Amino acid sequence: MIFRKIWLLALLCAAALSLGARPAHPHVVVLGFDGADPGLIRKYMAEGDLPHLKKLAQEGVFSDLQVTNPPQTPVSWGTFMTSWNPGRDQVFDFLRRDVKTYKPSFALMAESSRPVFLGKWNKWVFSAAALLSLLLLVLLLRAFI
């Protein structure tokens, strides 16, 4: 009986979502073609080779992006994601190398070994929590069985 009610509720929710109600705010989709020449894209759209992209450009916005300096893929995507220039976000490649050890790390995020939650006490707290949970489960099972 409960499964029938859940199924009916899910069906009603799906029907309500599919009624075609427009969202209060329009959605934004950004298509980025790495290394594509906008002049060639415009030429191919005019010749009819890219009809779907032409329709998207007519209904939405088709615009050239400024080239970053240096004009390389990691620099461009880092600037696109953060809106900062490479001098500020220090992304000049997908990897960043430590000058002392030459060990690589990801340039778009920092890796660290900061203590999380309770630091060195994590293993003891989580072990105690696991033992208490197991004890509670055993006590509940004995009470109801």
Accessible surface in RSA format (square Angstrom, percent):
REM  Atomic radii and reference values for relative SASA: ProtOr
REM  Chains: A
REM  Algorithm: Lee & Richards
REM  Probe-radius: 1.40
REM  Slices: 20
REM RES _ NUM      All-atoms   Total-Side   Main-Chain    Non-polar    All polar
REM                ABS   REL    ABS   REL    ABS   REL    ABS   REL    ABS   REL
RES MET A   1   159.61  82.7 118.61  78.5  41.00  97.6 108.46  92.2  51.16  67.8
RES ILE A   2   108.48  61.7 104.59  77.9   3.88   9.4 105.61  76.1   2.87   7.8
RES PHE A   3   160.77  80.4 157.06  97.3   3.71   9.7 157.77  95.7   3.00   8.6
RES ARG A   4   175.29  73.6 167.76  85.5   7.54  17.9  61.83  84.5 113.47  68.8
RES LYS A   5   120.27  58.7 114.45  70.2   5.82  13.9  63.50  57.2  56.76  60.5
RES ILE A   6    99.54  56.6  98.23  73.2   1.32   3.2  99.08  71.3   0.46   1.3
RES TRP A   7   175.45  70.4 173.21  83.8   2.24   5.3 155.68  83.0  19.78  32.1
RES LEU A   8    98.81  55.0  98.71  70.6   0.10   0.3  98.81  69.4   0.00   0.0
RES LEU A   9   113.11  63.0 111.44  79.7   1.67   4.2 112.74  79.2   0.37   1.0
RES ALA A  10    52.61  48.4  41.60  64.2  11.01  25.0  48.28  68.0   4.33  11.5
RES LEU A  11    98.51  54.9  95.00  68.0   3.50   8.8  98.07  68.9   0.44   1.2
RES LEU A  12   105.99  59.0 101.63  72.7   4.36  11.0 102.03  71.7   3.96  10.6
RES CYS A  13    65.62  49.6  60.98  68.0   4.65  10.9  23.51  59.6  42.11  45.4
RES ALA A  14    55.53  51.1  46.99  72.5   8.54  19.4  52.28  73.6   3.25   8.6
RES ALA A  15    49.34  45.4  43.63  67.3   5.71  13.0  48.46  68.2   0.87   2.3
RES ALA A  16    60.12  55.3  47.37  73.1  12.74  29.0  49.40  69.6  10.72  28.4
RES LEU A  17   153.82  85.7 128.11  91.6  25.72  64.7 130.47  91.6  23.36  62.9
RES SER A  18    88.85  75.1  55.22  73.7  33.63  77.5  48.90 104.1  39.95  56.0
RES LEU A  19   145.56  81.1 112.84  80.7  32.72  82.2 116.15  81.6  29.41  79.1
RES GLY A  20    60.23  74.3   0.00   N/A  60.23  74.3  39.39 108.1  20.84  46.7
RES ALA A  21    90.76  83.5  57.37  88.5  33.40  76.0  68.31  96.2  22.45  59.5
RES ARG A  22   214.52  90.1 187.41  95.5  27.11  64.5  69.71  95.3 144.80  87.8
RES PRO A  23    69.65  50.8  44.24  40.3  25.40  92.3  56.76  46.9  12.89  80.1
RES ALA A  24    99.23  91.2  53.74  82.9  45.49 103.5  66.11  93.1  33.11  87.7
RES HIS A  25   145.18  79.3 140.72  97.8   4.45  11.4  95.05  98.0  50.13  58.3
RES PRO A  26   118.42  86.3  99.38  90.6  19.03  69.2 105.69  87.3  12.73  79.1
RES HIS A  27   152.16  83.2 122.39  85.1  29.77  76.2  89.13  91.9  63.03  73.3
RES VAL A  28   127.49  83.9  93.36  84.5  34.13  82.2  96.89  84.2  30.60  83.0
RES VAL A  29   123.49  81.3  92.40  83.6  31.09  74.9  95.39  82.9  28.10  76.2
RES VAL A  30    91.98  60.5  62.90  56.9  29.08  70.1  65.86  57.2  26.13  70.9
RES LEU A  31   100.31  55.9  72.08  51.6  28.23  71.0  73.90  51.9  26.40  71.1
RES GLY A  32    39.02  48.1   0.00   N/A  39.02  48.1  13.01  35.7  26.01  58.3
RES PHE A  33   114.77  57.4  92.77  57.5  21.99  57.2  96.70  58.6  18.06  51.7
RES ASP A  34    84.52  59.2  47.34  47.1  37.18  87.9  30.21  71.1  54.31  54.2
RES GLY A  35    80.99  99.9   0.00   N/A  80.99  99.9  42.42 116.4  38.57  86.4
RES ALA A  36    42.23  38.8  15.92  24.6  26.32  59.9  24.59  34.6  17.64  46.7
RES ASP A  37    75.20  52.7  66.24  65.9   8.96  21.2  23.66  55.7  51.55  51.4
RES PRO A  38    47.75  34.8  45.38  41.4   2.37   8.6  47.74  39.4   0.01   0.1
RES GLY A  39    43.59  53.8   0.00   N/A  43.59  53.8  34.05  93.4   9.54  21.4
RES LEU A  40    79.87  44.5  79.21  56.7   0.66   1.7  79.30  55.7   0.57   1.5
RES ILE A  41    27.84  15.8  27.84  20.7   0.00   0.0  27.84  20.0   0.00   0.0
RES ARG A  42   102.87  43.2  98.23  50.1   4.64  11.1  52.47  71.7  50.40  30.5
RES LYS A  43   105.25  51.3  97.46  59.8   7.79  18.5  57.68  51.9  47.57  50.7
RES TYR A  44    82.23  38.4  82.23  46.8   0.00   0.0  48.90  36.7  33.33  41.1
RES MET A  45    16.20   8.4  16.20  10.7   0.00   0.0  16.20  13.8   0.00   0.0
RES ALA A  46    81.12  74.6  48.97  75.6  32.15  73.1  54.77  77.1  26.35  69.8
RES GLU A  47   103.75  59.6  67.66  51.2  36.08  85.9  43.66  84.4  60.09  49.1
RES GLY A  48    45.00  55.5   0.00   N/A  45.00  55.5  25.14  69.0  19.87  44.5
RES ASP A  49    91.54  64.1  67.34  67.0  24.20  57.2  21.86  51.4  69.68  69.5
RES LEU A  50    55.97  31.2  53.53  38.3   2.44   6.1  55.97  39.3   0.00   0.0
RES PRO A  51    76.83  56.0  69.26  63.1   7.57  27.5  71.45  59.0   5.38  33.4
RES HIS A  52   148.60  81.2 145.99 101.5   2.62   6.7 101.76 104.9  46.85  54.5
RES LEU A  53    28.82  16.0  25.77  18.4   3.05   7.7  26.41  18.5   2.41   6.5
RES LYS A  54    77.47  37.8  77.47  47.5   0.00   0.0  35.84  32.3  41.63  44.3
RES LYS A  55   122.52  59.8 121.59  74.6   0.94   2.2  65.54  59.0  56.98  60.7
RES LEU A  56    98.50  54.9  93.85  67.1   4.64  11.7  94.12  66.1   4.37  11.8
RES ALA A  57    23.17  21.3   9.29  14.3  13.88  31.6  11.92  16.8  11.25  29.8
RES GLN A  58   128.77  72.0  92.30  67.5  36.47  86.8  43.25  92.1  85.52  64.9
RES GLU A  59   128.38  73.7  88.82  67.2  39.55  94.2  45.39  87.8  82.99  67.8
RES GLY A  60    47.98  59.2   0.00   N/A  47.98  59.2  29.64  81.3  18.35  41.1
RES VAL A  61   137.90  90.7 102.55  92.8  35.35  85.2 105.79  91.9  32.10  87.1
RES PHE A  62    67.58  33.8  42.84  26.5  24.73  64.4  44.69  27.1  22.89  65.5
RES SER A  63    77.90  65.8  50.84  67.8  27.06  62.3  27.08  57.7  50.81  71.2
RES ASP A  64    76.46  53.6  55.42  55.2  21.04  49.8  25.49  60.0  50.97  50.8
RES LEU A  65   135.48  75.4 113.28  81.0  22.19  55.8 115.11  80.8  20.36  54.8
RES GLN A  66   176.03  98.4 149.51 109.3  26.52  63.1  58.37 124.2 117.65  89.2
RES VAL A  67   119.12  78.4  87.39  79.1  31.73  76.5  92.39  80.3  26.73  72.5
RES THR A  68    21.65  15.4  12.31  12.5   9.34  22.3  18.87  25.3   2.79   4.2
RES ASN A  69   125.73  86.7 111.21 107.5  14.51  34.9  32.05  77.1  93.68  90.5
RES PRO A  70    43.80  31.9  43.76  39.9   0.04   0.1  43.80  36.2   0.00   0.0
RES PRO A  71    96.32  70.2  70.89  64.6  25.43  92.4  73.45  60.6  22.87 142.2
RES GLN A  72    91.49  51.2  84.67  61.9   6.82  16.2  29.69  63.2  61.79  46.9
RES THR A  73    50.06  35.6  43.92  44.5   6.14  14.6  22.00  29.5  28.07  42.4
RES PRO A  74    14.79  10.8  14.05  12.8   0.75   2.7  14.42  11.9   0.37   2.3
RES VAL A  75     1.06   0.7   0.00   0.0   1.06   2.6   0.12   0.1   0.94   2.5
RES SER A  76    41.53  35.1  37.32  49.8   4.21   9.7  25.12  53.5  16.40  23.0
RES TRP A  77    81.50  32.7  81.41  39.4   0.09   0.2  74.26  39.6   7.24  11.7
RES GLY A  78     0.04   0.0   0.00   N/A   0.04   0.0   0.04   0.1   0.00   0.0
RES THR A  79    31.84  22.6  30.58  31.0   1.26   3.0  30.23  40.6   1.62   2.4
RES PHE A  80    96.83  48.4  71.25  44.1  25.59  66.6  79.66  48.3  17.17  49.1
RES MET A  81   113.24  58.6  76.25  50.5  36.99  88.1  40.77  34.7  72.47  96.0
RES THR A  82    54.34  38.7  36.99  37.5  17.35  41.4  44.74  60.1   9.60  14.5
RES SER A  83    97.36  82.3  66.80  89.1  30.56  70.4  48.62 103.5  48.74  68.3
RES TRP A  84    99.99  40.1  96.92  46.9   3.07   7.2  87.09  46.4  12.90  20.9
RES ASN A  85    94.66  65.3  87.23  84.3   7.43  17.9  28.46  68.5  66.20  64.0
RES PRO A  86    12.48   9.1  12.07  11.0   0.40   1.5  12.48  10.3   0.00   0.0
RES GLY A  87    49.45  61.0   0.00   N/A  49.45  61.0  31.92  87.6  17.53  39.3
RES ARG A  88   157.14  66.0 130.48  66.5  26.66  63.5  48.80  66.7 108.34  65.7
RES ASP A  89    20.26  14.2   6.11   6.1  14.15  33.5   8.84  20.8  11.43  11.4
RES GLN A  90    98.33  55.0  92.68  67.7   5.64  13.4  39.04  83.1  59.29  45.0
RES VAL A  91     5.58   3.7   5.23   4.7   0.35   0.8   5.23   4.5   0.35   0.9
RES PHE A  92    97.39  48.7  88.40  54.8   8.99  23.4  88.40  53.6   8.99  25.7
RES ASP A  93    54.15  37.9  52.76  52.5   1.39   3.3  13.75  32.4  40.40  40.3
RES PHE A  94   103.05  51.6 100.05  62.0   3.00   7.8 100.25  60.8   2.81   8.0
RES LEU A  95    73.41  40.9  69.04  49.4   4.37  11.0  69.04  48.5   4.37  11.7
RES ARG A  96    93.84  39.4  89.04  45.4   4.80  11.4  53.48  73.1  40.36  24.5
RES ARG A  97   123.75  52.0 106.70  54.4  17.05  40.6  38.82  53.1  84.93  51.5
RES ASP A  98    66.89  46.9  56.69  56.4  10.19  24.1  24.19  56.9  42.70  42.6
RES VAL A  99   127.42  83.8 109.47  99.1  17.95  43.3 111.77  97.1  15.64  42.4
RES LYS A 100   179.80  87.7 146.95  90.2  32.85  78.2  95.97  86.4  83.83  89.3
RES THR A 101    90.30  64.2  62.63  63.5  27.67  66.0  68.04  91.4  22.26  33.7
RES TYR A 102   164.94  77.0 152.87  87.0  12.07  31.4 107.76  81.0  57.17  70.5
RES LYS A 103   143.44  70.0 136.22  83.6   7.22  17.2  84.69  76.2  58.74  62.6
RES PRO A 104    72.83  53.1  61.34  55.9  11.49  41.8  61.44  50.7  11.39  70.8
RES SER A 105    35.01  29.6  31.64  42.2   3.37   7.8  20.70  44.1  14.30  20.0
RES PHE A 106   108.23  54.1 107.76  66.7   0.47   1.2 107.76  65.3   0.47   1.3
RES ALA A 107     6.33   5.8   1.32   2.0   5.01  11.4   1.32   1.9   5.01  13.3
RES LEU A 108    80.05  44.6  47.69  34.1  32.36  81.3  51.17  35.9  28.88  77.7
RES MET A 109   116.27  60.2 105.72  70.0  10.55  25.1  79.21  67.3  37.06  49.1
RES ALA A 110    93.34  85.8  59.41  91.7  33.94  77.2  63.22  89.0  30.12  79.8
RES GLU A 111   105.42  60.5  72.91  55.2  32.52  77.4  38.53  74.5  66.89  54.6
RES SER A 112    88.56  74.8  44.89  59.9  43.66 100.6  36.18  77.0  52.38  73.4
RES SER A 113   115.25  97.4  81.14 108.3  34.12  78.6  54.34 115.7  60.91  85.3
RES ARG A 114   191.18  80.3 176.44  89.9  14.74  35.1  61.32  83.8 129.87  78.7
RES PRO A 115   109.63  79.9  78.82  71.9  30.81 112.0  89.27  73.7  20.36 126.5
RES VAL A 116   110.18  72.5 103.76  93.9   6.42  15.5 107.41  93.3   2.78   7.5
RES PHE A 117   142.30  71.2  95.41  59.1  46.89 122.0 105.25  63.8  37.05 106.0
RES LEU A 118    81.66  45.5  67.45  48.3  14.21  35.7  74.17  52.1   7.49  20.2
RES GLY A 119    20.44  25.2   0.00   N/A  20.44  25.2  11.49  31.5   8.96  20.1
RES LYS A 120   162.03  79.0 137.42  84.3  24.61  58.6  95.09  85.6  66.94  71.3
RES TRP A 121   144.04  57.8 144.04  69.7   0.00   0.0 125.94  67.2  18.10  29.4
RES ASN A 122    34.70  23.9  34.70  33.5   0.00   0.0  15.51  37.3  19.19  18.5
RES LYS A 123   136.65  66.7 126.53  77.6  10.13  24.1  79.69  71.7  56.96  60.7
RES TRP A 124   156.99  63.0 152.96  74.0   4.04   9.5 139.99  74.6  17.00  27.6
RES VAL A 125    58.00  38.2  53.79  48.7   4.21  10.1  56.87  49.4   1.13   3.1
RES PHE A 126   116.87  58.5 111.56  69.1   5.31  13.8 112.07  67.9   4.79  13.7
RES SER A 127    57.34  48.5  49.91  66.6   7.43  17.1  29.62  63.1  27.72  38.8
RES ALA A 128    49.30  45.3  44.32  68.4   4.98  11.3  48.68  68.6   0.62   1.6
RES ALA A 129    47.97  44.1  42.07  64.9   5.90  13.4  46.73  65.8   1.24   3.3
RES ALA A 130    63.18  58.1  49.86  76.9  13.32  30.3  57.81  81.4   5.37  14.2
RES LEU A 131   121.85  67.9 118.02  84.4   3.83   9.6 118.21  83.0   3.64   9.8
RES LEU A 132   117.62  65.5 113.62  81.3   4.00  10.1 114.25  80.2   3.37   9.1
RES SER A 133    69.72  58.9  60.28  80.4   9.44  21.8  36.09  76.8  33.64  47.1
RES LEU A 134   105.18  58.6 101.38  72.5   3.80   9.5 104.63  73.5   0.56   1.5
RES LEU A 135    97.97  54.6  94.52  67.6   3.45   8.7  97.47  68.5   0.51   1.4
RES LEU A 136   105.23  58.6 104.08  74.5   1.15   2.9 104.98  73.7   0.25   0.7
RES LEU A 137    94.66  52.7  92.80  66.4   1.86   4.7  94.17  66.1   0.49   1.3
RES VAL A 138    60.87  40.1  60.14  54.4   0.72   1.7  60.79  52.8   0.08   0.2
RES LEU A 139    98.04  54.6  93.88  67.2   4.16  10.4  94.28  66.2   3.76  10.1
RES LEU A 140    85.98  47.9  84.79  60.7   1.19   3.0  85.09  59.8   0.89   2.4
RES LEU A 141    87.89  48.9  86.75  62.1   1.14   2.9  87.71  61.6   0.18   0.5
RES ARG A 142   186.54  78.3 164.51  83.9  22.03  52.5  54.25  74.1 132.29  80.2
RES ALA A 143    78.84  72.5  38.37  59.2  40.48  92.1  49.64  69.9  29.20  77.4
RES PHE A 144   167.06  83.6 133.23  82.5  33.83  88.0 137.97  83.6  29.09  83.3
RES ILE A 145   164.94  93.9 111.47  83.0  53.47 128.9 136.51  98.3  28.42  77.1
END  Absolute sums over single chains surface
CHAIN  1 A    13435.9      11059.6       2376.3       9236.3       4199.6
END  Absolute sums over all chains
TOTAL         13435.9      11059.6       2376.3       9236.3       4199.6
